[in-house]
Amino acid sequence: MGNHHSHSHDHSHGHTTSNYNRAFAVGIGLNLIFVGVEIFYGLLANSSALLADAGHNAGDVLGLVFAWFAMWVAKKKPRGRYTFGYKKTTILISVLNAMLLFGAVGAIGWDAAGKFANPDPVAGNQIIIVALIGVVINTITAIMFIKGQKEDLNIKGAFLHMAADAAVSLGVVIAGIIIINTGWYWVDPVMSFIIIAVIMWGTCRLFVDSVNLALDAVPRNIDVNKVREYILSKDNVVDIHDFHIWAMSTTQVALTAHVVVERMPDDDFLSLLQYEMNSKFKIPHTTFQIETANGSCTVHC
């Protein structure tokens, strides 16, 4: 007869969310102000480029709002049919943010292609100054997310939005300075395509990783074969089956497995195994079912 043992860590990584509440609030606030500045000067300078960029930045503000909302929802306790809670909202939002970034790339590419066909003169130093403000604001916002983006795809989506905006604004500044001094209007669309390549490099990986997590693939930072081999290397363990590792959210990983043993182990075996899954492989949520080699589940499975 199998011994079912479930161990769950009650912490929900709330410290991660609290660390970024201020970053989201500041980022959204600064970028809303910047959108207002772009609209004001876009109308003042009669610049369709600034007005278009204001619309693009407004979309990125929406991306930040989505990411922040997902982190808030993920903290909600399980209820009703949602017995796992709402942690996977962070994965769904990271997919959505990748799609928004692809949309932004399409808009930039469309505008750049139009400029190749009909190159326009730079509207003046005013646009370069506004773009410089954008570089500063978006760089500050991106820096606030730069650490978390390595561990959380939801934060990575927010980071990429702001980094992309900073790159676009910097491209406007560089292209503007070159054009003013040389008259080479083709520099502007070329710079746009360079920016597209940079954005696509990060966004494609974000999209693939997000879709993989949505499909319950093993997270990229975990080597499933090493985890399996480690469990099999434990004394008294002869086999494992029904072995699953998946992401509960963009920061939390779970594991379930049926562990076949020669003889029933003491309670310390499970406690130590769960501790080692967390300390060695960063898998804090584990559920093991212990079975003897001649147990009914083992034979039928």
NUZATOR-679272 format. One record per residue: x, y, z of N, C-alpha, C in turn. Coordinates in Angstrom, 1 decimal, padded with zeros to 4 digits, always signed. Atoms other than C-alpha are relative to their C-alpha. Layout:
<sites>
X/Y/Z/X/Y/Z/X/Y/Z
...
</sites>
This chain:
<sites>
+000.8/-001.2/+000.0/+000.0/+000.0/+000.0/+000.9/+001.2/+000.0
-000.8/-001.2/+000.1/+001.4/+003.4/-001.0/-000.2/+000.9/+001.2
+000.1/-001.0/-001.0/+002.1/+006.1/+001.5/+000.0/+001.4/-000.6
+000.1/-001.3/+000.6/+000.8/+009.5/+000.3/+000.5/+001.0/+000.9
-000.6/-001.1/-000.9/+002.8/+012.4/+001.6/+000.0/+001.3/-000.8
+000.1/-001.3/+000.7/+002.0/+016.0/+000.5/+000.6/+001.0/+000.9
-000.7/-001.1/-000.8/+004.2/+018.9/+001.6/-000.2/+001.3/-000.8
+000.2/-001.2/+000.7/+003.2/+022.4/+000.7/+000.6/+001.2/+000.8
-000.5/-001.2/-000.7/+005.0/+025.7/+001.5/-001.1/+001.1/-000.1
+001.1/-001.0/+000.0/+002.4/+028.3/+002.5/+000.4/+001.3/-000.5
-000.4/-001.3/+000.5/+004.6/+031.2/+001.4/-000.3/+000.1/-001.4
+000.4/-000.2/+001.4/+003.5/+032.7/-001.9/+000.9/+001.1/-000.6
-001.0/-000.9/+000.6/+006.6/+034.8/-002.6/-000.6/+001.4/+000.0
+000.6/-001.3/+000.0/+004.7/+037.9/-001.5/+001.1/+001.1/+000.1
-001.1/-001.0/+000.0/+008.1/+039.6/-000.9/+000.4/+000.5/-001.4
-000.3/-000.4/+001.3/+008.7/+039.6/-004.6/-001.0/+001.0/-000.5
+001.0/-001.0/+000.4/+005.4/+041.4/-005.3/+000.2/+001.3/+000.7
-000.1/-001.3/-000.7/+006.0/+044.0/-002.6/+001.2/+000.8/-000.5
-001.2/-000.6/+000.5/+009.5/+044.7/-004.0/-000.3/+000.8/-001.2
+000.2/-000.6/+001.3/+008.0/+045.7/-007.3/-001.3/+000.8/-000.1
+001.1/-000.9/-000.1/+004.8/+047.5/-006.2/+000.4/+001.4/-000.3
-000.5/-001.3/+000.3/+006.8/+050.7/-006.1/+000.5/+000.2/-001.4
-000.5/-000.1/+001.4/+008.5/+050.0/-009.4/-001.2/+000.2/-001.0
+001.2/-000.1/+000.9/+005.1/+049.5/-011.1/-000.6/+001.3/+000.1
+000.7/-001.3/-000.2/+003.6/+052.6/-009.5/+000.8/+001.1/-000.6
-000.8/-001.1/+000.5/+006.5/+054.8/-010.4/+000.1/-000.1/-001.5
-000.1/+000.2/+001.5/+006.9/+053.3/-013.9/-001.3/+000.4/-000.7
+001.3/-000.3/+000.6/+003.2/+053.7/-014.7/-000.2/+001.5/+000.1
+000.2/-001.5/-000.2/+003.1/+057.3/-013.3/+000.9/+000.8/-000.9
-000.9/-000.8/+000.9/+006.2/+058.5/-015.1/-000.3/-000.1/-001.5
+000.3/+000.2/+001.4/+005.2/+057.0/-018.4/-001.4/+000.7/-000.4
+001.2/-000.8/+000.3/+001.7/+058.5/-018.2/+000.3/+001.4/-000.2
-000.4/-001.4/+000.1/+003.2/+061.9/-017.6/+000.7/+000.2/-001.4
-000.7/-000.2/+001.3/+005.5/+061.3/-020.6/-000.9/-000.1/-001.2
+001.0/+000.0/+001.1/+002.6/+060.3/-022.8/-000.7/+001.3/-000.2
+000.6/-001.4/+000.0/+001.0/+063.6/-021.9/+000.9/+001.0/-000.6
-001.0/-001.0/+000.6/+004.2/+065.5/-022.8/+000.1/-000.2/-001.5
-000.1/+000.3/+001.4/+004.4/+063.7/-026.1/-001.2/+000.5/-000.8
+001.2/-000.5/+000.7/+000.8/+064.5/-027.0/+000.0/+001.5/-000.1
-000.1/-001.5/+000.0/+001.3/+068.2/-026.0/+000.9/+000.5/-001.1
-001.0/-000.5/+001.0/+004.5/+068.7/-028.0/-000.3/-000.5/-001.4
+000.4/+000.5/+001.3/+003.2/+066.5/-030.8/-001.0/+000.9/-000.7
+001.0/-000.9/+000.5/+000.3/+068.8/-031.3/+000.6/+001.4/-000.3
-000.7/-001.3/+000.2/+002.5/+071.9/-030.8/+000.9/+000.0/-001.2
-001.0/+000.0/+001.1/+005.1/+070.8/-033.3/-000.7/-000.6/-001.3
+000.7/+000.6/+001.1/+002.5/+069.2/-035.6/+000.7/-001.3/-000.5
-000.8/+001.1/+000.3/+004.5/+066.0/-035.4/-000.8/-001.3/+000.1
+000.7/+001.2/-000.1/+002.7/+062.8/-036.3/+000.9/-001.1/+000.6
-001.0/+000.9/-000.6/+005.9/+060.9/-035.2/-000.2/-000.1/+001.5
+000.2/-000.1/-001.5/+005.5/+062.1/-031.6/-001.3/-000.5/+000.4
+001.3/+000.4/-000.3/+001.8/+061.5/-031.6/-000.1/-001.6/-000.1
+000.0/+001.5/+000.2/+002.3/+057.9/-032.9/+000.8/-000.6/+001.2
-000.8/+000.6/-001.1/+005.0/+057.3/-030.2/-000.7/+000.1/+001.3
+000.8/-000.2/-001.2/+002.6/+058.6/-027.6/-001.0/-001.2/+000.1
+000.9/+001.2/+000.1/+000.2/+055.9/-028.7/+000.7/-001.3/+000.4
-000.8/+001.2/-000.2/+002.9/+053.3/-028.6/+000.3/-000.1/+001.5
-000.4/-000.1/-001.4/+004.0/+054.4/-025.1/-001.3/-000.3/+000.9
+001.3/+000.3/-000.7/+000.3/+054.3/-023.9/-000.2/-001.5/+000.0
+000.2/+001.5/+000.0/+000.2/+050.6/-025.0/+001.0/-000.6/+001.0
-000.9/+000.6/-000.9/+003.3/+049.9/-023.0/-000.4/+000.3/+001.5
+000.5/-000.3/-001.4/+001.8/+051.6/-019.9/-001.1/-001.1/+000.3
+001.0/+001.1/-000.2/-001.1/+049.1/-020.4/+000.7/-001.3/+000.3
-000.8/+001.2/-000.2/+001.5/+046.3/-020.5/+000.4/+000.0/+001.5
-000.4/-000.1/-001.4/+002.8/+047.5/-017.1/-001.2/-000.3/+000.9
+001.2/+000.2/-000.8/-000.8/+047.6/-015.7/-000.3/-001.5/+000.0
+000.3/+001.5/+000.1/-001.4/+044.0/-016.9/+000.9/-000.8/+000.9
-001.0/+000.7/-000.8/+001.8/+042.8/-015.3/-000.2/+000.2/+001.5
+000.2/-000.3/-001.4/+001.1/+044.5/-012.0/-001.3/-000.7/+000.5
+001.2/+000.7/-000.3/-002.5/+043.2/-012.0/+000.2/-001.5/+000.2
-000.2/+001.5/-000.1/-001.3/+039.6/-012.6/+000.7/-000.3/+001.3
-000.7/+000.3/-001.2/+001.1/+039.8/-009.6/-001.0/+000.2/+001.2
+001.0/-000.2/-001.1/-001.8/+041.1/-007.4/-001.0/-001.2/+000.0
+000.9/+001.2/+000.0/-004.2/+038.3/-008.6/+000.6/-001.2/+000.4
-000.7/+001.2/-000.4/-001.6/+035.7/-008.1/+000.1/-000.3/+001.5
-000.1/+000.1/-001.4/-001.6/+036.4/-004.4/-001.4/-000.5/+000.6
+001.4/+000.3/-000.5/-005.4/+035.6/-004.1/+000.0/-001.5/+000.4
+000.0/+001.4/-000.4/-006.1/+032.4/-002.2/-000.9/-000.8/-000.9
+000.9/+000.9/+000.8/-007.6/+029.4/-004.0/-001.4/-000.1/+000.5
+001.5/+000.2/-000.4/-011.4/+029.1/-004.0/-000.8/-000.6/-001.1
+000.9/+000.6/+001.0/-014.2/+027.3/-005.7/+000.7/-000.9/-000.9
-000.6/+000.9/+001.0/-013.1/+025.6/-008.9/+001.5/+000.2/-000.2
-001.4/-000.3/+000.2/-009.7/+027.3/-008.8/+000.9/-000.5/+001.1
-000.7/+000.6/-001.2/-008.0/+024.9/-006.4/+001.5/+000.3/+000.0
-001.4/-000.3/+000.1/-004.5/+025.9/-007.6/+000.1/+001.5/+000.3
-000.1/-001.4/-000.1/-005.4/+029.6/-007.1/+000.2/+000.7/-001.3
-000.1/-000.7/+001.2/-004.6/+032.2/-009.7/+001.4/+000.4/-000.4
-001.5/-000.3/+000.3/-000.8/+032.1/-009.9/+000.3/+000.0/-001.5
-000.3/+000.1/+001.4/-000.9/+031.1/-013.6/-000.4/+001.3/-000.8
+000.3/-001.3/+000.6/-002.3/+034.6/-014.3/+001.3/+000.7/-000.5
-001.2/-000.7/+000.3/+001.3/+035.8/-014.3/+000.6/-000.6/-001.3
-000.5/+000.6/+001.2/+002.2/+033.3/-017.1/-000.9/+000.5/-001.2
+000.9/-000.5/+001.1/-000.9/+034.3/-019.2/+000.3/+001.5/-000.4
-000.3/-001.4/+000.2/+000.0/+038.0/-018.8/+001.4/+000.1/-000.7
-001.3/+000.0/+000.7/+003.6/+037.3/-019.9/-000.1/-000.3/-001.5
+000.3/+000.3/+001.4/+002.2/+035.8/-023.1/-000.6/+001.2/-000.6
+000.7/-001.2/+000.6/+000.0/+038.8/-023.6/+001.0/+001.2/-000.2
-001.0/-001.0/+000.1/+002.9/+041.2/-023.0/+000.9/-000.2/-001.2
-000.8/+000.3/+001.2/+004.9/+039.4/-025.6/-000.7/+000.3/-001.3
+000.8/-000.4/+001.2/+002.1/+039.8/-028.1/-000.1/+001.5/-000.2
+000.0/-001.5/+000.1/+001.9/+043.5/-027.3/+001.3/+000.5/-000.6
-001.3/-000.4/+000.6/+005.6/+043.8/-028.0/+000.1/-000.3/-001.5
+000.0/+000.3/+001.4/+005.2/+042.0/-031.3/-000.9/+001.0/-000.8
+000.8/-001.0/+000.6/+002.4/+044.5/-032.1/+000.8/+001.3/-000.1
-000.8/-001.3/+000.1/+004.7/+047.4/-031.3/+001.1/-000.1/-001.1
-001.0/+000.2/+001.0/+007.4/+045.9/-033.5/-000.6/+000.2/-001.4
+000.7/-000.2/+001.2/+004.9/+045.7/-036.3/-000.3/+001.4/-000.4
+000.3/-001.4/+000.2/+003.9/+049.3/-035.9/+001.3/+000.8/-000.3
-001.2/-000.7/+000.3/+007.5/+050.5/-035.9/+000.5/-000.4/-001.4
-000.4/+000.4/+001.4/+008.3/+048.4/-039.0/-000.8/+000.6/-001.1
+000.8/-000.7/+001.0/+005.3/+049.8/-040.8/+000.4/+001.4/-000.2
-000.4/-001.4/+000.1/+006.3/+053.3/-040.0/+001.4/+000.2/-000.7
-001.3/-000.1/+000.6/+009.9/+052.6/-041.0/+000.0/-000.2/-001.5
+000.1/+000.3/+001.4/+008.9/+051.1/-044.3/-000.6/+001.2/-000.8
+000.6/-001.2/+000.7/+006.8/+054.2/-045.1/+001.0/+001.1/-000.1
-001.1/-001.0/+000.0/+009.8/+056.4/-044.3/+001.0/-000.3/-001.1
-000.9/+000.4/+001.1/+011.9/+054.5/-046.8/-000.6/+000.5/-001.3
+000.7/-000.4/+001.2/+009.3/+055.2/-049.5/-000.1/+001.5/-000.1
+000.2/-001.5/+000.0/+008.7/+058.8/-048.5/+000.8/+000.6/+001.2
-000.8/-000.5/-001.1/+011.6/+060.1/-046.3/-000.5/+001.4/+000.4
+000.4/-001.3/-000.5/+010.5/+063.0/-044.1/+001.2/+000.7/+000.7
-001.0/-000.8/-000.8/+012.7/+065.8/-042.7/-000.3/-000.1/+001.5
+000.3/+000.0/-001.5/+013.2/+065.7/-038.9/-000.6/+001.3/+000.4
+000.8/-001.2/-000.4/+010.8/+068.1/-037.3/+000.7/+001.0/+000.8
-000.8/-001.0/-000.8/+013.5/+069.8/-035.3/+000.5/-000.5/+001.3
-000.7/+000.3/-001.3/+015.4/+069.9/-032.1/-001.0/-000.3/+001.1
+001.0/+000.2/-001.0/+012.1/+069.9/-030.1/-000.3/-001.5/+000.1
+000.3/+001.5/-000.1/+011.4/+066.2/-031.0/+001.2/-000.7/+000.6
-001.2/+000.6/-000.6/+015.0/+065.3/-030.1/+000.0/+000.1/+001.5
+000.0/-000.3/-001.4/+014.6/+066.9/-026.7/-001.1/-000.9/+000.7
+001.1/+000.8/-000.5/+011.3/+065.1/-026.1/+000.4/-001.5/+000.1
-000.5/+001.4/+000.1/+012.9/+061.8/-027.2/+001.0/-000.2/+001.1
-001.0/+000.1/-001.1/+015.8/+062.4/-024.7/-000.7/-000.2/+001.4
+000.8/+000.2/-001.2/+013.2/+062.7/-021.9/-000.5/-001.4/+000.1
+000.5/+001.4/+000.0/+011.8/+059.4/-023.0/+001.1/-001.0/+000.3
-001.1/+000.9/-000.3/+015.2/+057.8/-022.9/+000.2/-000.1/+001.5
-000.3/-000.1/-001.4/+015.7/+059.0/-019.3/-001.1/-000.8/+000.8
+001.1/+000.6/-000.7/+012.2/+058.0/-018.1/-000.1/-001.5/-000.1
+000.1/+001.4/+000.2/+012.1/+054.6/-019.7/+001.2/-000.8/+000.5
-001.2/+000.6/-000.5/+015.7/+053.8/-018.7/-000.1/-000.2/+001.5
+000.2/+000.0/-001.4/+014.9/+054.6/-015.1/-001.0/-001.1/+000.4
+001.0/+001.0/-000.3/+011.8/+052.4/-015.2/+000.5/-001.4/-000.3
-000.5/+001.3/+000.3/+013.6/+049.5/-016.9/+001.0/-000.5/+001.1
-001.0/+000.4/-001.0/+016.4/+049.6/-014.3/-000.7/-000.5/+001.3
+000.7/+000.5/-001.1/+013.8/+049.1/-011.6/-000.5/-001.4/-000.1
+000.5/+001.4/+000.3/+012.8/+045.8/-013.2/+001.2/-000.9/-000.4
-001.1/+000.7/+000.6/+016.3/+044.7/-014.4/+000.4/-001.3/+000.8
-000.4/+001.1/-000.8/+017.0/+042.4/-011.5/-001.0/-001.1/+000.0
+001.0/+001.0/-000.1/+013.7/+040.6/-011.3/-000.3/-000.7/-001.3
+000.3/+000.6/+001.4/+013.5/+040.0/-015.1/+000.8/-001.3/-000.2
-000.8/+001.2/+000.2/+016.1/+037.2/-014.7/-000.7/-001.2/+000.6
+000.6/+001.1/-000.7/+013.8/+035.2/-012.4/-001.5/-000.1/-000.2
+001.5/+000.0/+000.1/+010.2/+036.1/-013.3/-000.3/+000.5/-001.4
+000.3/-000.4/+001.4/+008.9/+036.2/-016.9/-001.0/+001.1/+000.0
+000.9/-001.2/-000.1/+006.1/+038.6/-015.8/+000.8/+001.3/+000.1
-000.8/-001.2/-000.2/+008.7/+041.1/-014.6/+000.8/+000.2/-001.3
-000.7/-000.2/+001.3/+010.7/+040.4/-017.8/-000.8/+000.7/-001.1
+000.9/-000.7/+001.0/+007.7/+041.4/-019.9/+000.0/+001.5/+000.3
+000.0/-001.4/-000.4/+007.6/+044.7/-018.0/+001.3/+000.7/-000.4
-001.3/-000.5/+000.3/+011.3/+045.2/-018.3/+000.2/+000.2/-001.5
-000.2/-000.1/+001.5/+011.3/+044.5/-022.1/-000.8/+001.2/-000.6
+000.8/-001.1/+000.5/+008.5/+047.0/-022.6/+000.7/+001.3/+000.2
-000.7/-001.3/-000.3/+010.5/+049.8/-020.9/+001.3/+000.1/-000.7
-001.3/+000.0/+000.8/+013.8/+048.8/-022.5/-000.2/+000.3/-001.4
+000.3/-000.2/+001.4/+012.2/+048.7/-025.9/-000.4/+001.5/-000.2
+000.3/-001.4/+000.1/+010.8/+052.2/-025.3/+001.2/+000.9/+000.1
-001.3/-000.8/-000.1/+014.2/+053.5/-024.2/+000.8/-000.1/-001.3
-000.7/+000.2/+001.2/+015.7/+052.0/-027.3/-000.6/+000.8/-001.2
+000.7/-000.8/+001.1/+013.1/+053.6/-029.6/+000.3/+001.5/+000.2
-000.3/-001.4/-000.2/+013.6/+057.0/-028.0/+001.5/+000.3/-000.3
-001.4/-000.3/+000.3/+017.4/+056.7/-028.2/+000.3/+000.0/-001.5
-000.1/+000.1/+001.4/+017.1/+055.7/-031.8/-000.4/+001.3/-000.7
+000.5/-001.3/+000.6/+015.1/+058.9/-032.5/+001.0/+001.1/+000.3
-001.1/-001.0/-000.3/+017.8/+061.0/-030.8/+001.2/-000.1/-000.9
-001.2/+000.2/+000.8/+020.7/+059.4/-032.6/-000.3/+000.3/-001.5
+000.4/-000.2/+001.4/+018.9/+059.4/-036.0/-000.2/+001.5/-000.2
+000.3/-001.4/+000.1/+017.8/+063.0/-035.4/+001.3/+000.8/-000.1
-001.3/-000.8/-000.1/+021.3/+064.3/-034.6/+000.8/-000.3/-001.4
-000.7/+000.4/+001.3/+022.8/+062.4/-037.7/-000.7/+000.8/-001.2
+000.7/-000.6/+001.1/+020.1/+063.7/-040.0/+000.2/+001.6/-000.1
-000.1/-001.4/-000.1/+020.3/+067.3/-038.8/+001.4/+000.4/-000.6
-001.4/-000.4/+000.4/+024.1/+067.3/-039.5/+000.4/-000.5/-001.4
-000.4/+000.5/+001.3/+024.2/+065.3/-042.7/-001.1/+000.0/-001.1
+001.1/+000.0/+001.0/+020.7/+065.4/-044.3/-000.3/-001.4/-000.5
+000.3/+001.4/+000.4/+020.7/+061.6/-044.6/-001.3/-000.5/+000.7
+001.3/+000.4/-000.6/+017.0/+060.9/-044.0/-000.2/-001.5/+000.1
+000.1/+001.4/+000.0/+017.4/+057.2/-044.7/+000.5/-000.6/+001.4
-000.5/+000.5/-001.3/+019.2/+056.9/-041.3/-001.2/-000.3/+001.0
+001.1/+000.2/-000.9/+015.8/+057.2/-039.5/-000.6/-001.4/-000.1
+000.5/+001.4/+000.2/+014.2/+054.0/-041.0/+001.0/-001.1/+000.3
-001.0/+001.0/-000.3/+017.5/+052.1/-040.8/+000.1/-000.2/+001.5
-000.1/+000.1/-001.4/+017.7/+052.9/-037.1/-001.2/-000.7/+000.6
+001.2/+000.7/-000.4/+014.1/+051.7/-036.7/+000.1/-001.5/-000.1
-000.2/+001.5/+000.2/+015.0/+048.3/-038.2/+001.0/-000.6/+001.0
-001.0/+000.5/-001.0/+018.0/+048.0/-035.9/-000.7/-000.2/+001.4
+000.7/+000.1/-001.3/+015.7/+048.7/-032.9/-001.0/-001.2/+000.0
+000.9/+001.2/+000.1/+013.2/+046.1/-034.2/+000.8/-001.3/+000.2
-000.8/+001.2/-000.2/+016.0/+043.5/-034.3/+000.3/-000.2/+001.5
-000.3/+000.1/-001.4/+016.9/+044.3/-030.7/-001.2/-000.4/+000.8
+001.2/+000.4/-000.7/+013.3/+044.1/-029.5/-000.4/-001.4/-000.2
+000.4/+001.3/+000.3/+012.6/+040.9/-031.3/+000.9/-001.1/+000.7
-000.9/+000.9/-000.7/+015.7/+039.2/-029.8/-000.5/-000.4/+001.4
+000.5/+000.3/-001.4/+014.3/+039.5/-026.3/-001.4/-000.5/+000.0
+001.4/+000.4/+000.0/+010.6/+039.2/-027.2/-000.3/-001.4/-000.4
+000.2/+001.4/+000.4/+010.9/+035.9/-029.0/+000.3/-001.0/+001.1
-000.3/+000.9/-001.1/+012.5/+034.3/-026.0/-001.1/+000.1/+001.1
+001.1/-000.2/-001.0/+009.9/+035.8/-023.7/-001.2/-000.8/-000.4
+001.2/+000.6/+000.5/+007.1/+034.5/-025.9/+000.1/-001.5/+000.1
-000.2/+001.4/-000.1/+008.6/+031.0/-026.2/-000.1/-000.6/+001.4
+000.0/+000.4/-001.4/+009.3/+030.7/-022.5/-001.4/+000.0/+000.6
+001.3/-000.2/-000.6/+005.8/+032.0/-021.6/-001.0/-001.1/-000.5
+000.9/+001.0/+000.6/+004.0/+029.6/-024.0/+000.4/-001.4/+000.6
-000.4/+001.2/-000.6/+006.1/+026.7/-022.7/-000.5/-000.2/+001.5
+000.5/+000.1/-001.3/+005.1/+027.5/-019.1/-001.5/-000.2/+000.0
+001.4/+000.2/+000.1/+001.5/+027.8/-020.1/-000.4/-001.4/-000.4
+000.3/+001.4/+000.3/+001.7/+024.3/-021.5/+000.6/-001.0/+001.0
-000.5/+000.7/-001.1/+003.2/+023.1/-018.2/+001.3/-000.7/-000.4
-001.4/+000.6/+000.3/+006.7/+022.4/-019.7/+000.9/+000.3/+001.3
-001.0/-000.2/-001.1/+009.6/+022.1/-017.2/+000.6/+001.4/-000.2
-000.6/-001.3/+000.2/+010.9/+025.7/-016.6/+001.5/-000.1/-000.5
-001.3/+000.1/+000.7/+014.1/+026.5/-018.5/+001.2/-000.2/+001.0
-001.1/+000.0/-001.0/+016.2/+026.9/-015.3/+000.2/-001.4/+000.7
+000.0/+001.3/-000.7/+015.5/+023.3/-014.2/+000.4/-001.1/-001.0
-000.3/+001.2/+000.9/+017.2/+020.2/-015.7/-000.7/-001.2/+000.5
+000.8/+001.1/-000.4/+014.6/+017.5/-015.5/+000.7/-001.3/+000.2
-000.8/+001.2/-000.1/+017.1/+014.7/-016.0/+000.8/+000.0/+001.3
-000.8/-000.1/-001.3/+019.3/+015.9/-013.1/-000.9/-000.2/+001.2
+000.9/+000.2/-001.1/+016.3/+016.0/-010.8/-000.4/-001.5/+000.1
+000.4/+001.4/+000.0/+015.2/+012.5/-011.8/+001.2/-000.9/+000.5
-001.2/+000.8/-000.4/+018.8/+011.1/-011.5/+000.3/+000.2/+001.5
-000.3/-000.3/-001.5/+019.1/+012.8/-008.0/-000.9/-000.9/+000.9
+000.9/+000.8/-000.8/+016.0/+011.1/-006.7/+000.3/-001.5/-000.1
-000.3/+001.4/+000.2/+017.0/+007.7/-008.2/+001.3/-000.3/+000.8
-001.3/+000.3/-000.7/+020.5/+008.1/-006.5/-000.2/-000.2/+001.5
+000.2/+000.1/-001.5/+018.9/+008.1/-003.0/+000.0/-001.4/+000.4
-000.1/+001.4/-000.6/+019.5/+005.0/-000.9/-001.5/-000.5/+000.1
+001.3/+000.7/-000.1/+016.5/+002.6/-001.1/-000.9/+000.3/-001.1
+000.9/-000.3/+001.1/+015.0/+004.2/-004.2/+000.4/-000.9/-001.2
-000.3/+000.9/+001.1/+014.7/+001.7/-007.1/-000.7/+000.6/-001.3
+000.7/-000.5/+001.3/+012.4/+003.6/-009.6/-000.9/+001.2/+000.4
+001.0/-001.1/-000.1/+010.2/+006.7/-010.1/-000.9/+000.0/-001.2
+000.9/-000.2/+001.1/+007.1/+007.2/-012.3/-001.0/+001.0/+000.3
+000.9/-001.1/-000.2/+004.3/+009.6/-012.8/+000.7/+001.3/+000.5
-001.0/-001.0/-000.4/+007.1/+012.2/-012.5/-000.4/+001.3/-000.8
+000.4/-001.2/+000.7/+006.0/+015.8/-013.3/+000.6/+001.2/+000.7
-000.5/-001.3/-000.5/+007.6/+019.2/-012.9/-000.7/+001.1/-000.9
+000.6/-001.0/+000.7/+005.7/+022.3/-013.9/+000.0/+001.4/+000.8
+000.0/-001.4/-000.6/+005.4/+026.1/-013.2/-001.4/+000.3/+000.5
+001.3/-000.5/-000.5/+002.6/+027.2/-010.9/-000.2/+001.4/-000.3
+000.1/-001.5/+000.4/+003.4/+030.8/-011.8/+001.4/+000.3/-000.6
-001.3/-000.4/+000.6/+006.3/+032.7/-013.3/+001.2/-000.1/+001.0
-001.1/+000.1/-001.0/+008.2/+032.3/-010.0/+000.0/-001.3/+000.9
+000.2/+001.1/-000.9/+006.9/+029.1/-008.3/-000.1/-001.3/-000.9
-000.1/+001.3/+000.7/+007.7/+025.5/-009.4/-000.5/-001.1/+000.9
+000.6/+001.1/-000.7/+005.9/+022.3/-008.4/+000.5/-001.3/-000.6
-000.4/+001.3/+000.5/+006.9/+018.6/-008.6/-000.9/-001.1/+000.7
+000.7/+001.1/-000.6/+004.9/+015.4/-008.1/+000.7/-001.3/-000.6
-000.7/+001.3/+000.4/+006.3/+011.8/-008.3/-000.5/-001.1/+000.8
+000.2/+001.3/-000.8/+005.6/+008.2/-007.3/+001.4/-000.5/+000.1
-001.3/+000.5/-000.3/+008.8/+007.0/-005.7/-000.1/-001.4/+000.5
+000.1/+001.5/-000.3/+009.3/+003.2/-005.7/+001.3/-000.3/+000.9
-001.1/+000.4/-000.9/+011.4/+001.9/-002.8/+000.0/-001.5/+000.3
-000.1/+001.4/-000.3/+012.7/-001.5/-001.7/-000.8/-000.3/+001.3
+000.7/+000.1/-001.3/+011.3/-001.0/+001.9/-000.5/+001.4/+000.4
+000.6/-001.3/-000.4/+009.2/+001.7/+003.4/+001.0/+000.8/+000.9
-001.0/-000.8/-000.8/+011.5/+004.5/+004.7/-000.7/+000.7/+001.2
+000.6/-000.7/-001.1/+011.1/+006.5/+007.8/-000.4/+001.4/-000.4
+000.5/-001.3/+000.4/+009.6/+010.0/+007.9/+001.1/+001.0/-000.4
-001.0/-000.9/+000.3/+012.9/+011.7/+007.7/+000.4/+000.0/-001.5
-000.3/+000.2/+001.4/+013.4/+010.4/+004.2/-000.7/+001.1/-000.9
+000.8/-000.9/+000.8/+010.6/+012.5/+002.8/+000.3/+001.5/+000.3
-000.3/-001.4/-000.4/+011.4/+015.6/+004.8/+001.3/+000.5/-000.6
-001.3/-000.3/+000.6/+015.0/+015.5/+003.6/-000.1/+000.1/-001.5
+000.2/+000.0/+001.5/+014.0/+014.8/+000.0/-000.6/+001.3/-000.4
+000.7/-001.3/+000.3/+011.7/+017.8/+000.0/+000.9/+001.2/+000.2
-001.0/-001.1/-000.2/+014.3/+020.0/+001.5/+001.0/+000.1/-001.1
-001.0/+000.0/+001.1/+016.8/+019.0/-001.1/-000.5/+000.4/-001.3
+000.6/-000.5/+001.3/+014.4/+019.6/-004.0/+000.0/+001.5/+000.0
+000.0/-001.5/-000.1/+014.1/+023.2/-002.7/+001.4/+000.6/-000.1
-001.3/-000.6/-000.2/+017.7/+023.8/-001.8/+000.9/-000.2/-001.2
-000.9/+000.3/+001.1/+019.4/+022.1/-004.8/-000.6/+000.4/-001.4
+000.6/-000.2/+001.3/+016.8/+022.6/-007.6/-001.0/+001.2/+000.0
+001.0/-001.2/-000.1/+014.6/+025.6/-006.4/-001.4/-000.5/-000.4
+001.3/+000.6/+000.2/+011.5/+023.4/-006.4/-000.6/+000.0/+001.4
+000.5/+000.0/-001.4/+009.6/+024.4/-003.2/-001.3/-000.8/+000.3
+001.3/+000.7/-000.2/+006.3/+022.7/-003.8/+000.1/-001.4/-000.5
-000.2/+001.4/+000.4/+006.7/+018.9/-003.9/-001.0/-000.9/+000.7
+000.9/+001.1/-000.6/+004.3/+015.9/-003.4/+000.6/-001.3/-000.5
-000.5/+001.3/+000.3/+005.7/+012.4/-003.3/-000.9/-001.1/+000.5
+000.7/+001.2/-000.4/+003.9/+009.1/-003.2/+001.0/-001.1/+000.1
-001.0/+001.1/-000.2/+006.0/+006.3/-001.7/-000.7/-001.3/-000.2
+000.6/+001.3/+000.3/+005.4/+002.8/-003.0/+001.1/-001.0/+000.1
-001.0/+001.1/+000.0/+007.1/-000.5/-002.4/+000.0/-000.7/-001.4
-000.2/+000.5/+001.3/+008.4/-002.4/-005.4/-001.1/-001.0/-000.4
+001.1/+000.9/+000.3/+005.6/-005.0/-005.2/-001.3/+000.6/+000.3
+001.3/-000.6/-000.2/+002.9/-002.5/-004.5/-000.9/+000.0/-001.2
+001.0/+000.2/+001.1/-000.3/-002.6/-006.5/+000.1/+001.1/-001.0
-000.1/-001.1/+000.9/+000.2/+000.9/-008.0/+001.2/-000.2/-000.9
-001.2/+000.2/+000.7/+003.7/+000.0/-009.1/-000.2/-001.1/-001.1
+000.2/+001.2/+000.9/+002.7/-003.3/-010.7/-000.9/+000.5/-001.2
+001.0/-000.4/+001.0/-000.3/-001.8/-012.6/+000.6/+001.1/-000.9
-000.5/-001.1/+000.8/+001.5/+001.4/-013.6/+001.1/-000.5/-001.0
</sites>
